[in-house]
């Protein structure tokens, strides 16, 4: 069962990496709709991975409880060791891709916020931003 959960978790991680790379390609070309369409798929894959990771934790805990005299490396076969190593690599890859995507999102967000600030200047009132009273775009002339 452990091998099954490890393989499923690896597939979910690889799918998340692929989806995020598609998001990066789309954000570079200013294609917003495909990114929004993939949000539910990304969320589904993330929940699936978290579920499989919980099952991996449970299976490893059960193995260690059944054989308390042995260390974890002795309890796992070669395929399971390999899958755990791949899982570690894929988690690192996902982290790298997510950092790259976050940089793009931050740059685009900053750009849109600066455009909005130029169109509708705001002021801080306490902790809230409100449209400035001197906003020339909102000036009404009769």
Backbone as CSV, one residue per row, in Angstrom:
resi,resn,N_x,N_y,N_z,CA_x,CA_y,CA_z,C_x,C_y,C_z
1,UNK,0.817,-1.201,0.000,0.000,0.000,0.000,0.865,1.271,0.000
2,UNK,1.961,1.207,0.734,2.838,2.377,0.816,3.348,2.768,-0.572
3,UNK,3.754,1.777,-1.354,4.256,2.059,-2.703,3.177,2.713,-3.559
4,UNK,1.948,2.246,-3.410,0.823,2.810,-4.164,0.635,4.291,-3.819
5,UNK,0.650,4.624,-2.524,0.475,6.015,-2.095,1.662,6.885,-2.526
6,UNK,2.862,6.325,-2.484,4.041,7.076,-2.921,3.948,7.402,-4.416
7,UNK,3.556,6.421,-5.208,3.427,6.653,-6.653,2.329,7.671,-6.958
8,UNK,1.219,7.599,-6.224,0.140,8.567,-6.416,0.566,9.977,-6.038
9,UNK,1.304,10.093,-4.935,1.789,11.404,-4.495,2.771,11.987,-5.515
10,UNK,3.631,11.132,-6.059,4.573,11.589,-7.088,3.835,12.097,-8.324
11,UNK,2.804,11.385,-8.739,2.028,11.808,-9.902,1.359,13.159,-9.641
12,UNK,0.780,13.319,-8.441,0.139,14.593,-8.100,1.148,15.736,-8.107
13,UNK,2.333,15.510,-7.551,3.362,16.554,-7.537,3.789,16.926,-8.954
14,UNK,3.979,15.923,-9.777,4.390,16.197,-11.160,3.297,16.949,-11.916
15,UNK,2.044,16.601,-11.648,0.929,17.324,-12.266,0.894,18.777,-11.792
16,UNK,1.124,19.003,-10.498,1.145,20.370,-9.966,2.266,21.186,-10.594
17,UNK,3.414,20.571,-10.778,4.538,21.261,-11.413,4.183,21.620,-12.852
18,UNK,3.585,20.682,-13.565,3.195,20.928,-14.961,2.164,22.050,-15.060
19,UNK,1.178,22.043,-14.176,0.144,23.084,-14.178,0.770,24.443,-13.885
20,UNK,1.670,24.491,-12.924,2.315,25.749,-12.563,3.180,26.264,-13.711
21,UNK,3.849,25.359,-14.420,4.639,25.781,-15.581,3.734,26.332,-16.683
22,UNK,2.555,25.734,-16.850,1.586,26.283,-17.809,1.137,27.676,-17.376
23,UNK,0.940,27.853,-16.066,0.559,29.163,-15.538,1.646,30.199,-15.820
24,UNK,2.895,29.808,-15.672,4.005,30.728,-15.935,4.009,31.124,-17.415
25,UNK,3.824,30.148,-18.292,3.798,30.440,-19.725,2.634,31.380,-20.055
26,UNK,1.477,31.152,-19.429,0.314,31.998,-19.703,0.461,33.397,-19.126
27,UNK,1.076,33.517,-17.955,1.229,34.850,-17.356,2.214,35.676,-18.186
28,UNK,3.176,35.024,-18.808,4.118,35.733,-19.682,3.420,36.303,-20.909
29,UNK,2.381,35.617,-21.362,1.647,36.050,-22.542,0.368,36.796,-22.185
30,UNK,0.193,37.104,-20.917,-0.986,37.834,-20.421,-2.288,37.103,-20.729
31,UNK,-2.265,35.787,-20.624,-3.468,34.971,-20.793,-4.002,34.620,-19.407
32,UNK,-5.002,35.359,-18.966,-5.530,35.149,-17.621,-6.539,34.026,-17.535
33,UNK,-7.396,33.917,-18.530,-8.486,32.942,-18.474,-8.005,31.503,-18.277
34,UNK,-6.994,31.024,-19.016,-6.559,29.640,-18.796,-6.057,29.402,-17.365
35,UNK,-5.419,30.426,-16.792,-4.936,30.281,-15.417,-6.103,30.111,-14.444
36,UNK,-7.124,30.933,-14.626,-8.285,30.848,-13.745,-9.031,29.529,-13.940
37,UNK,-9.052,29.032,-15.172,-9.712,27.762,-15.440,-8.997,26.592,-14.773
38,UNK,-7.685,26.713,-14.593,-6.909,25.633,-13.968,-6.905,25.698,-12.446
39,UNK,-7.448,26.750,-11.865,-7.424,26.874,-10.407,-8.087,25.697,-9.710
40,UNK,-9.244,25.267,-10.195,-9.942,24.152,-9.538,-9.151,22.857,-9.687
41,UNK,-8.528,22.654,-10.845,-7.706,21.461,-11.051,-6.503,21.474,-10.124
42,UNK,-5.888,22.638,-9.991,-4.730,22.787,-9.113,-5.121,22.509,-7.656
43,UNK,-6.256,23.035,-7.252,-6.755,22.817,-5.903,-7.046,21.333,-5.661
44,UNK,-7.650,20.687,-6.656,-7.958,19.259,-6.564,-6.680,18.431,-6.419
45,UNK,-5.664,18.741,-7.213,-4.388,18.015,-7.151,-3.693,18.237,-5.812
46,UNK,-3.785,19.442,-5.298,-3.170,19.743,-4.009,-3.835,18.949,-2.889
47,UNK,-5.163,18.914,-2.890,-5.887,18.143,-1.876,-5.589,16.654,-2.008
48,UNK,-5.491,16.180,-3.233,-5.171,14.780,-3.470,-3.781,14.457,-2.930
49,UNK,-2.817,15.336,-3.192,-1.463,15.119,-2.680,-1.455,15.100,-1.152
50,UNK,-2.146,16.054,-0.539,-2.180,16.108,0.925,-2.787,14.839,1.507
51,UNK,-3.812,14.320,0.864,-4.447,13.084,1.310,-3.480,11.899,1.191
52,UNK,-2.792,11.822,0.072,-1.838,10.726,-0.126,-0.659,10.845,0.825
53,UNK,-0.243,12.059,1.099,0.854,12.248,2.048,0.443,11.786,3.438
54,UNK,-0.803,12.064,3.826,-1.303,11.602,5.120,-1.319,10.074,5.169
55,UNK,-1.690,9.453,4.050,-1.699,7.983,4.001,-0.272,7.429,4.064
56,UNK,0.674,8.112,3.426,2.082,7.694,3.500,2.555,7.760,4.950
57,UNK,2.248,8.859,5.620,2.623,9.009,7.030,2.017,7.892,7.871
58,UNK,0.751,7.581,7.612,0.062,6.520,8.360,0.715,5.163,8.116
59,UNK,1.013,4.861,6.859,1.621,3.568,6.513,3.015,3.422,7.137
60,UNK,3.791,4.484,7.090,5.137,4.432,7.689,5.026,4.269,9.201
61,UNK,4.105,4.991,9.796,3.897,4.866,11.248,3.467,3.452,11.615
62,UNK,2.591,2.874,10.816,2.133,1.507,11.078,3.288,0.515,10.943
63,UNK,4.123,0.703,9.933,5.291,-0.171,9.762,6.225,-0.091,10.965
64,UNK,6.474,1.115,11.423,7.385,1.299,12.557,6.785,0.758,13.850
65,UNK,5.477,0.836,13.985,4.815,0.290,15.176,4.838,-1.233,15.161
66,UNK,4.697,-1.816,13.978,4.698,-3.274,13.839,6.089,-3.852,14.089
67,UNK,7.115,-3.110,13.687,8.505,-3.570,13.826,9.333,-2.519,14.562
68,UNK,9.094,-2.345,15.866,9.814,-1.284,16.596,11.321,-1.533,16.737
69,UNK,11.739,-2.756,16.533,13.160,-3.080,16.687,13.990,-2.664,15.465
70,UNK,13.324,-2.335,14.352,14.036,-1.979,13.126,13.934,-0.481,12.852
71,UNK,14.968,0.035,12.167,14.945,1.418,11.709,14.152,1.496,10.409
72,UNK,13.687,2.686,10.074,12.885,2.877,8.868,13.589,2.392,7.598
73,UNK,14.865,2.709,7.379,15.511,2.230,6.145,15.470,0.703,5.993
74,UNK,15.453,-0.020,7.107,15.390,-1.478,7.042,13.986,-1.980,6.709
75,UNK,12.987,-1.172,6.954,11.600,-1.588,6.729,11.135,-1.381,5.291
76,UNK,11.815,-0.506,4.572,11.391,-0.170,3.218,12.190,-0.950,2.179
77,UNK,11.527,-1.314,1.083,12.242,-1.986,0.006,12.897,-0.942,-0.899
78,UNK,13.644,-1.413,-1.865,14.399,-0.505,-2.742,13.484,0.440,-3.520
79,UNK,12.365,-0.077,-4.007,11.417,0.754,-4.758,10.863,1.876,-3.886
80,UNK,10.559,1.579,-2.640,10.030,2.592,-1.719,11.088,3.635,-1.381
81,UNK,12.330,3.196,-1.213,13.428,4.163,-0.992,13.564,5.096,-2.189
82,UNK,13.503,4.513,-3.383,13.619,5.301,-4.607,12.467,6.296,-4.718
83,UNK,11.253,5.841,-4.398,10.081,6.718,-4.474,10.181,7.863,-3.472
84,UNK,10.670,7.577,-2.282,10.846,8.643,-1.284,11.888,9.658,-1.746
85,UNK,12.952,9.177,-2.377,13.968,10.092,-2.910,13.385,10.957,-4.019
86,UNK,12.599,10.337,-4.909,11.961,11.088,-5.989,10.968,12.101,-5.426
87,UNK,10.263,11.716,-4.380,9.300,12.619,-3.747,10.014,13.864,-3.216
88,UNK,11.162,13.657,-2.614,11.946,14.781,-2.097,12.394,15.702,-3.233
89,UNK,12.841,15.116,-4.338,13.292,15.902,-5.491,12.124,16.679,-6.088
90,UNK,10.980,16.011,-6.254,9.813,16.673,-6.849,9.275,17.785,-5.957
91,UNK,9.329,17.599,-4.649,8.916,18.679,-3.733,9.822,19.890,-3.895
92,UNK,11.110,19.636,-4.054,12.061,20.726,-4.284,11.778,21.409,-5.627
93,UNK,11.469,20.610,-6.650,11.136,21.182,-7.966,9.872,22.033,-7.884
94,UNK,8.867,21.548,-7.158,7.625,22.308,-7.009,7.892,23.630,-6.291
95,UNK,8.728,23.592,-5.284,9.076,24.816,-4.551,9.750,25.829,-5.489
96,UNK,10.657,25.349,-6.315,11.363,26.217,-7.251,10.403,26.834,-8.266
97,UNK,9.528,26.014,-8.829,8.569,26.498,-9.824,7.581,27.475,-9.189
98,UNK,7.150,27.182,-7.963,6.221,28.086,-7.273,6.869,29.436,-6.974
99,UNK,8.153,29.433,-6.622,8.857,30.693,-6.376,8.932,31.519,-7.660
100,UNK,9.198,30.845,-8.773,9.267,31.536,-10.057,7.899,32.126,-10.415
101,UNK,6.857,31.345,-10.212,5.495,31.808,-10.507,5.127,32.985,-9.600
102,UNK,5.505,32.902,-8.337,5.189,33.975,-7.387,5.848,35.289,-7.804
103,UNK,7.042,35.221,-8.360,7.720,36.440,-8.826,6.933,37.099,-9.958
104,UNK,6.435,36.270,-10.877,5.625,36.813,-11.971,4.336,37.421,-11.437
105,UNK,3.678,36.721,-10.540,2.416,37.211,-9.975,2.640,38.527,-9.253
106,UNK,3.720,38.619,-8.495,4.023,39.848,-7.770,4.289,41.001,-8.734
107,UNK,5.016,40.735,-9.806,5.314,41.790,-10.784,4.039,42.270,-11.470
108,UNK,3.189,41.339,-11.868,1.936,41.715,-12.542,1.018,42.457,-11.576
109,UNK,0.941,41.983,-10.355,0.105,42.637,-9.344,0.585,44.063,-9.087
110,UNK,1.877,44.238,-8.981,2.441,45.564,-8.760,2.129,46.490,-9.938
111,UNK,2.238,45.958,-11.142,1.928,46.742,-12.334,0.470,47.198,-12.327
112,UNK,-0.454,46.267,-12.089,-1.873,46.617,-12.069,-2.198,47.587,-10.945
113,UNK,-1.590,47.401,-9.791,-1.830,48.314,-8.672,-1.320,49.720,-8.976
114,UNK,-0.178,49.818,-9.655,0.338,51.155,-10.002,-0.554,51.821,-11.044
115,UNK,-1.070,51.045,-12.002,-2.023,51.605,-12.973,-3.270,52.115,-12.271
116,UNK,-3.787,51.315,-11.359,-4.992,51.690,-10.635,-4.750,52.935,-9.790
117,UNK,-3.601,53.023,-9.171,-3.267,54.191,-8.350,-3.186,55.458,-9.207
118,UNK,-2.704,55.320,-10.430,-2.639,56.480,-11.319,-4.026,56.901,-11.801
119,UNK,-4.889,55.923,-12.033,-6.242,56.229,-12.495,-7.110,56.788,-11.374
120,UNK,-7.035,56.136,-10.224,-7.855,56.543,-9.082,-6.933,56.678,-7.871
121,UNK,-6.371,57.858,-7.664,-5.475,58.053,-6.518,-6.209,57.772,-5.207
122,UNK,-5.488,57.184,-4.267,-6.095,56.836,-2.981,-5.332,57.483,-1.838
123,UNK,-6.009,57.542,-0.713,-5.414,58.042,0.526,-5.664,57.003,1.598
124,UNK,-4.817,57.031,2.608,-5.007,56.117,3.732,-5.866,56.808,4.790
125,UNK,-6.941,56.169,5.189,-7.783,56.606,6.304,-7.733,55.484,7.327
126,UNK,-6.846,55.650,8.302,-6.620,54.557,9.238,-5.914,53.430,8.502
127,UNK,-6.534,52.260,8.504,-5.957,51.116,7.811,-6.610,50.864,6.454
128,UNK,-7.495,51.740,6.022,-8.198,51.553,4.765,-7.732,52.542,3.710
129,UNK,-7.702,52.073,2.478,-7.420,52.952,1.344,-8.754,53.384,0.762
130,UNK,-8.889,54.686,0.577,-10.108,55.217,-0.031,-9.703,56.168,-1.145
131,UNK,-10.606,56.347,-2.098,-10.326,57.242,-3.227,-10.089,58.652,-2.710
132,UNK,-9.093,59.280,-3.267,-8.735,60.640,-2.881,-9.834,61.613,-3.295
133,UNK,-10.032,62.630,-2.501,-11.030,63.652,-2.847,-10.559,64.506,-4.002
134,UNK,-9.255,64.541,-4.197,-8.685,65.346,-5.273,-8.546,64.549,-6.570
135,UNK,-9.193,63.446,-6.639,-9.065,62.579,-7.800,-9.668,63.239,-9.035
136,UNK,-8.825,63.577,-10.004,-9.299,64.325,-11.173,-10.135,63.448,-12.099
137,UNK,-9.934,62.163,-12.100,-10.719,61.315,-12.976,-12.161,61.210,-12.508
138,UNK,-12.383,61.409,-11.241,-13.732,61.314,-10.706,-14.410,62.674,-10.536
139,UNK,-13.771,63.707,-11.021,-14.328,65.038,-10.877,-15.540,65.206,-11.779
140,UNK,-16.594,65.744,-11.227,-17.832,65.955,-11.991,-17.998,67.450,-12.225
141,UNK,-18.250,67.809,-13.466,-18.455,69.204,-13.810,-19.865,69.350,-14.357
142,UNK,-20.512,70.414,-13.946,-21.883,70.654,-14.391,-21.926,71.826,-15.329
